[in-house]
Amino acid sequence: MKFSIKLLALSLTGILCSCTGLSPTTSHAPFERGPMRLNAVHFADLPETSDSDWERALAAFRLSCRKMMADRRWTALCTQANLVKDESARQFFENGFTPWRISERVTGGSWGGSFTQTGLMTGYYEPLLHGSLVKTKRYRYPLYSVPDDLIDVELGGLYPDLKNLRLRGKVIGRKLVPYDDRGKLERRRDLDKNILCWVDDPLDAVFLQIQGSGRVQLTDGTYMRLGYANQNGHPYRALGAWLVQREGVPRSEMSMQRIRKWASEHPDRIQELIRYNPNYVFFERRVGASKAEGPIGAQGVPLTAEASVAVDRAVWPMGLPFVVDARQQNPDMHFARPVVAQDTGGAIRGVIRFDYFWGFGAEAGERAGGQKSEVAGWVLLPAGADPGSFVLLK
């Protein structure tokens, strides 16, 4: 049986290489759509990466394959990914994919103007909060499930051009009106049945909403895992922007840690800071996951620490592998790694825009909170594939 599986893996490798007709010297015409330009390169042109990073990326890609196996564009690659040995991860990607350097137009119209090859990469993580199933003097900040009166309208069924847009609202009389913003939600007293738990820090609750998922350690020592369920539809406003504009905090200093420092120095103004962001996220309990598994991302699979990224879902489909090269000075950070698009977020907009998942806990939070990197990116498309069949931009 082991011999047959090995033969099948070797056969698939041969099929992938021979059917695509690609070799390391094959040339491709540049691809342009909207503000995006892609130029095919060789794997040798990519920044230096480690074998262990490719092994993590392969593990993440296998998880994505749970959702993509039925898609004929991915069936052969996903089958091979599940058969290949971890130590052959780099070879798997080099045999089955072509790297395309990503550029984004910054000036000019179609097929013209100037382009940039760098964008923005931030970081996120799965935080640990402390909470209780009952309200106490210490635990008094609620985390909510989706309220019954929230109506989620998907526009794509009637207007295909708006397939990536959704409205959230509620019915008053015979009208659908915008849903409550953060301030109104915090003043409501009819949502007690939607309280999942109470936590001890209002800023932790907001950061959980920004991260989209996390774990709450309850007073009996057990853990509750929470994941994004929906949101109120109001635009997201960064708390750091409020501190820069209203409090004169230098933009160069802004990080999650700097926000916490300001809050500790101004405990009586935390609610003023928090209510600057009208966006509000609702959660659902996630059961059945092991402690080792990451939170569930937008693709519906567990995220892999240092191998999963969030991307703009209006640009890139879930499950695509990338290579990213991130650099910054304060704090000093530089890494180049293969990653897989498995998540998205309200603030993740643009062609070269990534949010890097660092993992669970305080150390991951330190890294994520300090990350605001310049990033270059290469998308890895199945060898021989037409980029237009993967890019979602119109």
C-alpha positions in Angstrom: 0.0 0.0 0.0 2.8 2.4 0.9 4.5 1.6 -2.4 1.3 2.4 -4.3 0.8 5.7 -2.6 4.4 6.7 -3.4 3.9 5.8 -7.0 0.7 7.9 -7.1 2.5 10.8 -5.6 5.3 10.5 -8.2 2.7 10.2 -11.0 0.9 13.3 -9.9 4.1 15.2 -9.8 4.8 14.1 -13.4 1.3 15.0 -14.5 1.5 18.5 -12.9 4.8 19.2 -14.6 4.0 17.7 -18.0 0.4 18.9 -18.3 1.3 22.5 -17.6 4.1 22.6 -20.1 6.0 24.8 -17.7 9.7 24.8 -16.9 11.8 27.2 -15.0 12.6 29.0 -18.3 9.0 29.4 -19.5 8.1 33.0 -20.1 4.7 34.6 -19.5 3.2 37.9 -20.6 2.4 40.4 -17.8 -1.1 40.3 -16.6 -3.1 43.4 -15.8 -6.6 43.9 -14.4 -7.9 47.0 -12.6 -5.0 48.4 -10.4 -3.1 45.1 -10.5 -0.2 44.0 -12.5 1.4 40.5 -12.2 4.8 39.5 -13.7 5.9 35.9 -13.7 9.3 35.2 -12.2 11.3 32.1 -11.2 11.5 30.6 -7.8 15.2 31.5 -7.8 14.1 35.2 -7.9 12.2 35.0 -4.7 13.8 36.2 -1.4 15.5 33.6 0.7 13.2 31.4 2.7 13.7 28.4 5.0 12.6 24.9 4.6 10.7 25.0 7.9 8.7 27.9 6.6 7.7 25.9 3.5 6.7 23.0 5.7 4.4 25.4 7.7 2.9 26.7 4.5 2.3 23.2 3.2 0.5 22.4 6.5 -1.7 25.5 6.0 -2.3 24.7 2.4 -3.5 21.2 3.3 -6.1 22.8 5.6 -7.3 25.0 2.8 -7.6 21.9 0.6 -10.4 20.8 2.9 -12.5 23.5 1.2 -10.9 23.5 -2.3 -10.6 19.8 -3.2 -13.9 19.8 -5.1 -12.7 22.8 -7.2 -11.1 21.2 -10.4 -8.5 24.0 -10.4 -7.1 22.6 -7.2 -8.0 18.9 -7.1 -4.6 17.6 -8.4 -2.5 19.9 -6.3 -4.5 19.2 -3.2 -4.3 15.5 -3.8 -0.6 15.7 -4.1 -0.3 18.0 -1.1 -1.9 15.4 1.1 0.5 12.7 -0.1 3.8 14.6 -0.2 6.2 14.4 2.8 6.7 17.5 4.9 10.4 17.6 4.1 9.5 17.9 0.4 7.3 21.0 0.9 9.6 23.4 -1.0 9.8 21.0 -3.9 6.0 20.6 -4.0 5.5 24.3 -4.4 8.3 24.7 -6.9 6.9 21.9 -9.1 3.3 22.8 -8.9 3.2 26.7 -8.9 4.5 29.7 -10.7 5.4 32.8 -8.7 4.0 36.2 -10.0 5.4 39.5 -8.6 2.5 41.7 -7.5 2.4 45.4 -8.4 -0.3 47.9 -7.8 -1.1 51.0 -9.8 -0.8 54.3 -7.9 -1.3 56.8 -10.7 -2.8 56.8 -14.2 -5.5 54.8 -15.9 -5.8 51.4 -17.4 -2.6 50.0 -19.0 -0.7 53.1 -17.9 0.5 55.1 -15.0 3.0 54.2 -12.4 3.1 51.1 -10.2 4.4 50.2 -6.8 5.6 46.8 -5.7 5.2 47.4 -2.0 2.2 47.6 0.3 1.3 47.3 3.9 1.4 44.3 6.2 0.0 44.4 9.7 -0.2 41.6 12.2 -3.0 40.0 14.3 -3.2 37.2 16.8 -5.6 35.1 19.0 -5.8 36.9 22.4 -6.4 35.4 25.8 -9.0 37.2 27.9 -10.2 36.6 31.5 -14.0 36.3 32.0 -17.0 34.9 33.8 -20.4 33.5 32.9 -22.0 35.8 35.5 -21.6 39.5 35.9 -19.5 40.6 38.9 -17.8 43.8 40.1 -14.6 42.6 38.2 -16.3 41.0 35.2 -18.7 43.5 33.9 -17.9 44.0 30.2 -20.2 41.8 28.0 -19.3 39.9 24.8 -22.4 39.4 22.6 -23.7 36.8 20.2 -25.6 38.1 17.1 -28.8 40.0 18.2 -32.1 38.7 16.9 -33.0 42.1 15.3 -29.8 42.3 13.2 -30.7 41.8 9.5 -27.9 40.9 7.1 -28.7 41.8 3.5 -26.5 40.3 0.7 -26.7 42.4 -2.4 -25.1 40.0 -4.9 -28.3 38.1 -5.7 -30.0 41.1 -7.2 -26.9 43.1 -8.2 -24.0 40.9 -9.3 -21.6 43.9 -9.4 -22.2 44.3 -5.6 -21.6 40.6 -4.7 -19.0 41.6 -2.2 -21.1 44.2 -0.4 -23.5 43.5 2.5 -25.8 45.7 4.4 -26.6 45.3 8.1 -29.7 46.9 9.6 -32.9 46.5 11.5 -36.5 47.0 10.8 -38.3 50.0 12.4 -41.9 50.2 11.3 -41.8 49.3 7.6 -38.2 50.6 7.0 -34.8 49.0 7.1 -32.5 51.4 8.9 -28.8 51.2 9.7 -28.0 49.0 12.7 -27.0 50.5 16.1 -23.5 51.8 16.4 -21.2 51.0 19.3 -22.5 53.7 21.5 -26.2 52.7 21.1 -25.4 49.0 21.6 -23.6 49.7 24.8 -26.6 51.6 26.1 -29.2 48.8 25.2 -30.6 46.7 28.0 -32.5 44.2 26.0 -29.5 42.1 24.8 -28.9 40.2 28.0 -29.9 36.9 26.4 -27.1 37.4 23.8 -24.3 37.8 26.4 -21.8 35.0 25.9 -19.7 36.0 28.9 -18.4 39.0 30.9 -14.7 40.0 30.8 -12.7 42.2 33.1 -11.1 44.7 30.7 -13.1 46.9 28.2 -10.0 47.4 26.0 -9.4 43.7 25.9 -13.0 43.3 24.6 -12.3 45.8 21.8 -9.1 44.2 20.8 -10.9 40.9 20.7 -13.3 42.5 18.2 -10.4 43.8 16.2 -8.7 40.4 16.1 -11.9 38.6 15.3 -11.4 35.6 17.6 -9.9 34.6 20.9 -10.0 32.5 24.0 -11.6 33.5 27.3 -10.3 31.8 30.5 -13.3 31.5 32.8 -13.3 31.6 36.6 -13.4 27.8 36.9 -10.3 27.4 34.8 -12.0 26.3 31.6 -11.7 28.1 28.3 -14.3 29.4 25.9 -13.2 29.9 22.3 -15.0 32.7 20.5 -15.0 33.5 16.8 -16.4 36.2 14.6 -20.1 35.8 13.8 -21.2 39.1 12.3 -20.9 42.9 12.8 -23.1 45.9 12.9 -22.1 47.3 9.5 -20.6 50.6 10.7 -17.2 51.5 9.3 -14.1 50.6 11.4 -12.1 53.4 12.8 -8.7 52.7 14.3 -8.2 53.7 17.9 -4.7 54.7 17.1 -6.0 57.4 14.7 -8.0 59.0 17.5 -4.9 59.1 19.7 -2.9 60.7 16.9 -5.6 63.3 16.0 -7.0 64.1 19.5 -4.1 63.4 21.9 -1.1 64.2 19.9 0.5 60.8 20.2 3.2 60.6 17.4 2.1 58.4 14.6 5.5 56.7 14.6 4.9 55.4 18.1 1.5 53.9 17.4 1.0 50.3 18.2 -1.3 48.2 20.3 1.1 48.5 23.2 1.1 52.3 22.9 -2.7 52.3 23.0 -2.6 50.2 26.2 -0.1 52.6 27.7 -2.4 55.6 27.1 -5.4 53.7 28.5 -3.5 52.9 31.7 -2.6 56.6 32.1 -6.2 57.7 31.4 -8.5 55.1 32.9 -11.4 57.6 33.1 -11.3 58.2 29.3 -11.2 54.6 28.0 -14.8 54.7 27.0 -14.2 58.0 25.1 -11.4 56.2 23.2 -13.4 53.1 22.5 -16.5 54.8 21.2 -14.5 56.5 18.5 -14.9 53.2 16.6 -18.6 52.7 15.8 -18.0 49.2 14.4 -19.1 46.4 16.7 -18.3 42.7 16.3 -20.6 39.8 17.5 -19.2 36.4 18.4 -20.2 32.8 18.5 -18.8 29.9 20.5 -16.4 27.6 18.7 -16.5 24.1 20.0 -14.6 20.9 19.1 -11.3 22.5 18.3 -8.1 21.2 20.0 -5.9 23.6 22.0 -3.3 23.3 19.3 -5.6 24.5 16.5 -5.8 28.1 15.6 -9.0 30.0 15.2 -11.2 29.5 12.2 -10.6 32.1 9.5 -12.8 33.4 6.7 -12.1 30.3 4.6 -13.6 28.1 7.3 -10.4 26.3 8.3 -8.1 26.7 11.3 -5.4 29.4 10.9 -1.7 28.3 11.1 0.6 30.5 13.1 3.1 32.4 10.9 1.7 30.8 7.8 -1.8 32.3 7.4 -2.6 35.8 6.2 -5.7 37.8 5.8 -6.2 39.4 2.3 -8.7 41.6 0.6 -11.4 39.1 -0.5 -12.5 41.3 -3.3 -9.1 40.9 -4.9 -7.9 37.4 -4.0 -9.7 34.1 -3.4 -9.2 32.1 -0.2 -6.5 29.4 -0.4 -4.0 31.1 -2.6 -0.4 30.7 -1.5 1.9 33.8 -1.5 5.5 34.7 -0.6 5.8 37.9 1.4 8.8 39.9 2.2 8.1 42.2 5.2 10.4 44.9 6.5 10.2 47.6 9.2 12.5 49.5 11.6 10.5 50.4 14.7 10.4 47.8 16.1 13.0 46.1 13.9 11.4 43.3 11.9 12.3 41.5 8.6 11.2 38.1 7.4 10.4 36.5 4.0 8.0 33.5 4.2 5.5 31.5 2.2 1.9 32.0 3.5 -1.6 31.1 2.5 -4.6 33.4 2.2 -7.2 32.0 4.7 -8.8 35.1 6.3 -10.0 38.6 5.6 -10.9 41.7 7.7 -12.7 45.0 7.6 -9.4 47.0 7.4 -7.8 44.7 4.8 -8.3 46.5 1.5 -6.0 46.6 -1.5 -3.9 44.5 -3.9 -0.8 44.5 -1.7 -2.4 44.4 1.7 -1.8 41.5 4.1 -2.5 40.9 7.8 -0.1 38.3 9.2 -1.4 35.8 11.8 1.2 35.4 14.6 -0.6 32.8 16.7 -2.0 32.6 20.2 -1.1 34.4 23.4 0.9 37.3 24.8 4.1 36.8 22.8 2.1 36.6 19.5 0.3 39.7 20.7 3.5 41.6 21.2 4.7 40.8 17.7 1.3 41.5 16.1 0.8 44.7 18.0 4.1 46.2 16.8 3.8 45.2 13.2 3.3 47.8 10.5 5.6 46.6 7.8 6.4 47.5 4.2 5.7 44.3 2.2 6.4 43.0 -1.2 4.4 40.0 -2.4 4.4 37.2 -4.9 1.3 35.2 -5.6 1.8 31.5 -6.3 -0.6 30.4 -9.0 -0.9 26.8 -10.3 1.6 26.2 -13.0 0.2 26.9 -16.4 -2.9 28.6 -15.0 -4.4 31.8 -16.5 -4.1 34.5 -13.8 -7.4 35.9 -14.8 -9.2 32.8 -13.6 -7.9 33.5 -10.0 -7.9 37.3 -9.7 -11.3 38.5 -8.5 -10.9 42.1 -9.5 -13.2 43.3 -12.3 
